[in-house]
Amino acid sequence: MYEFQYHKIESVDDAARLFNASEEARYLAGGMTLLPTMKQRLASPDVLIDLGGIASLSGIEKHDNTIVIGAMTTHAEVAASALVQRSIPALSELASVIGDPQVRNKGTLGGSIANSDPAADYPAAVLGLNAQIQTNKRVLSADEFFIDMFETALEEDELVINVSFPVPAAAAYKKFPNPASGYAIVGVFIANTTEGIRVAITGAGGCVFRSIDMEKALSNEFTSESIKDIKTDADALNEDIHASAEYRAHLIGVMAQRAVESL
Ligand SMILES: Cc1cc2nc3c(=O)[nH]c(=O)nc-3n(C[C@H](O)[C@H](O)[C@H](O)COP(=O)(O)OP(=O)(O)OC[C@H]3O[C@@H](n4cnc5c(N)ncnc54)[C@H](O)[C@@H]3O)c2cc1C
């Protein structure tokens, strides 16, 4: 490691003020991605602003028909929450299959979506449920939040405060995990929301995306049969040592059908 300043602050205002007073600051959540990135010298912030002391960033509440989860809430807390289990069981199940117990005890919802890793699980639920992302500056819809690989609509100093998940009539998440890390080689989240059926796919492309073809087919007839012939173009998909683009395209169909069947 090289030298940097570490600040643990207690308010969102202090976080933003400190960020803007520094040359190259970074917010620190659980450090699950940021610290390894710094160790590999892929990021070299001069100031780390630890969000762990801001109490208002953690916790899970229900407001009307929406579950609001603070950005610093860990995956383990979401998985164990009776409120989430009752209201959106697919979300608690998704959180329970992220990484391993160490990752789930340190990793946070805010860190996961701010990072927009193409293989992360949470973006599928955020987009599938059309959640709203509250930042220290504005409210962003899931449709406008995820832009590309490791790229979101967040400005450099913008802080995720919480995410509001509308409770769906029904939802399911199925993923084909990387056996080493648990990250999604492909994960599909399907939800029956007040705005209709939404299908969000993670792991396969630059960032999470929707399958409009599957949404239309499932809106006409909610059966796995109705989507079995829908193919995703492999040209736009990721290819790496874990899976070819063609294999990912195939997995999208399989995971989507499994999600529908589980509903
Ligand atoms: C071994 C391993 C296995 C994993 N497996 C999975 C998996 O199966 N599925 C999965 O989805 N994920 C997986 N992850 C990722 C993990 O779950 C974390 O969500 C991810 O690493 C982010 O970590 P963090 O919350 O600690 O954020 P950090 O690492 O602290 O921060 C990540 C980035 O987000 C920014 N940030 C953090 N919080 C905020 C905020 N509130 N507002 C704005 N910016 C913010 C930081 O500045 C930084 O740029 C895995 C990670 C590891 C190390």
Ligand as a Chemical Component Dictionary entry (heavy atoms), coordinates in Angstrom:
data_LIG
# 
_chem_comp.id                   LIG 
_chem_comp.type                 NON-POLYMER 
_chem_comp.pdbx_formal_charge   0 
_chem_comp.three_letter_code    LIG 
# 
loop_
_chem_comp_atom.comp_id 
_chem_comp_atom.atom_id 
_chem_comp_atom.alt_atom_id 
_chem_comp_atom.type_symbol 
_chem_comp_atom.charge 
_chem_comp_atom.model_Cartn_x 
_chem_comp_atom.model_Cartn_y 
_chem_comp_atom.model_Cartn_z 
_chem_comp_atom.pdbx_ordinal 
LIG C1  C1  C 0 -14.314 -12.614 -3.292 1  
LIG C2  C2  C 0 -15.489 -11.759 -3.690 2  
LIG C3  C3  C 0 -16.638 -12.361 -4.182 3  
LIG C4  C4  C 0 -17.731 -11.575 -4.555 4  
LIG N1  N1  N 0 -18.832 -12.207 -5.065 5  
LIG C5  C5  C 0 -19.887 -11.453 -5.443 6  
LIG C6  C6  C 0 -21.075 -12.060 -5.954 7  
LIG O1  O1  O 0 -21.232 -13.281 -6.023 8  
LIG N2  N2  N 0 -22.084 -11.246 -6.339 9  
LIG C7  C7  C 0 -22.011 -9.875  -6.234 10 
LIG O2  O2  O 0 -22.950 -9.180  -6.586 11 
LIG N3  N3  N 0 -20.918 -9.291  -5.740 12 
LIG C8  C8  C 0 -19.859 -10.036 -5.334 13 
LIG N4  N4  N 0 -18.764 -9.416  -4.824 14 
LIG C9  C9  C 0 -18.793 -7.935  -4.684 15 
LIG C10 C10 C 0 -19.226 -7.525  -3.273 16 
LIG O3  O3  O 0 -20.428 -8.139  -2.954 17 
LIG C11 C11 C 0 -19.416 -6.023  -3.060 18 
LIG O4  O4  O 0 -20.718 -5.623  -3.330 19 
LIG C12 C12 C 0 -18.564 -5.160  -3.923 20 
LIG O5  O5  O 0 -17.255 -5.638  -3.852 21 
LIG C13 C13 C 0 -18.601 -3.707  -3.387 22 
LIG O6  O6  O 0 -18.027 -3.722  -2.115 23 
LIG P1  P1  P 0 -18.314 -2.683  -0.984 24 
LIG O7  O7  O 0 -19.750 -2.537  -0.744 25 
LIG O8  O8  O 0 -17.459 -3.086  0.162  26 
LIG O9  O9  O 0 -17.835 -1.293  -1.599 27 
LIG P2  P2  P 0 -16.371 -0.668  -1.693 28 
LIG O10 O10 O 0 -15.411 -1.697  -2.177 29 
LIG O11 O11 O 0 -16.017 0.005   -0.403 30 
LIG O12 O12 O 0 -16.624 0.447   -2.798 31 
LIG C14 C14 C 0 -16.811 0.088   -4.151 32 
LIG C15 C15 C 0 -16.957 1.365   -4.999 33 
LIG O13 O13 O 0 -18.200 1.987   -4.730 34 
LIG C16 C16 C 0 -18.016 3.318   -4.225 35 
LIG N5  N5  N 0 -19.034 3.486   -3.183 36 
LIG C17 C17 C 0 -19.218 2.720   -2.100 37 
LIG N6  N6  N 0 -20.324 3.113   -1.422 38 
LIG C18 C18 C 0 -20.829 4.175   -2.103 39 
LIG C19 C19 C 0 -21.962 5.021   -1.918 40 
LIG N7  N7  N 0 -22.813 4.850   -0.884 41 
LIG N8  N8  N 0 -22.175 6.006   -2.811 42 
LIG C20 C20 C 0 -21.346 6.199   -3.863 43 
LIG N9  N9  N 0 -20.247 5.422   -4.094 44 
LIG C21 C21 C 0 -20.004 4.427   -3.217 45 
LIG C22 C22 C 0 -16.587 3.371   -3.711 46 
LIG O14 O14 O 0 -16.056 4.669   -3.743 47 
LIG C23 C23 C 0 -15.894 2.419   -4.690 48 
LIG O15 O15 O 0 -15.605 3.104   -5.877 49 
LIG C24 C24 C 0 -17.673 -10.169 -4.426 50 
LIG C25 C25 C 0 -16.520 -9.563  -3.919 51 
LIG C26 C26 C 0 -15.435 -10.340 -3.542 52 
LIG C27 C27 C 0 -14.213 -9.651  -2.974 53 
# 
loop_
_chem_comp_bond.comp_id 
_chem_comp_bond.atom_id_1 
_chem_comp_bond.atom_id_2 
_chem_comp_bond.value_order 
_chem_comp_bond.pdbx_ordinal 
LIG C1  C2  SING 1  
LIG C2  C3  SING 2  
LIG C2  C26 DOUB 3  
LIG C3  C4  DOUB 4  
LIG C4  N1  SING 5  
LIG C4  C24 SING 6  
LIG N1  C5  DOUB 7  
LIG C5  C6  SING 8  
LIG C5  C8  SING 9  
LIG C6  O1  DOUB 10 
LIG C6  N2  SING 11 
LIG N2  C7  SING 12 
LIG C7  O2  DOUB 13 
LIG C7  N3  SING 14 
LIG N3  C8  DOUB 15 
LIG C8  N4  SING 16 
LIG N4  C9  SING 17 
LIG N4  C24 SING 18 
LIG C9  C10 SING 19 
LIG C10 O3  SING 20 
LIG C10 C11 SING 21 
LIG C11 O4  SING 22 
LIG C11 C12 SING 23 
LIG C12 O5  SING 24 
LIG C12 C13 SING 25 
LIG C13 O6  SING 26 
LIG O6  P1  SING 27 
LIG P1  O7  DOUB 28 
LIG P1  O8  SING 29 
LIG P1  O9  SING 30 
LIG O9  P2  SING 31 
LIG P2  O10 DOUB 32 
LIG P2  O11 SING 33 
LIG P2  O12 SING 34 
LIG O12 C14 SING 35 
LIG C14 C15 SING 36 
LIG C15 O13 SING 37 
LIG C15 C23 SING 38 
LIG O13 C16 SING 39 
LIG C16 N5  SING 40 
LIG C16 C22 SING 41 
LIG N5  C17 SING 42 
LIG N5  C21 SING 43 
LIG C17 N6  DOUB 44 
LIG N6  C18 SING 45 
LIG C18 C19 SING 46 
LIG C18 C21 DOUB 47 
LIG C19 N7  SING 48 
LIG C19 N8  DOUB 49 
LIG N8  C20 SING 50 
LIG C20 N9  DOUB 51 
LIG N9  C21 SING 52 
LIG C22 O14 SING 53 
LIG C22 C23 SING 54 
LIG C23 O15 SING 55 
LIG C24 C25 DOUB 56 
LIG C25 C26 SING 57 
LIG C26 C27 SING 58 
# 
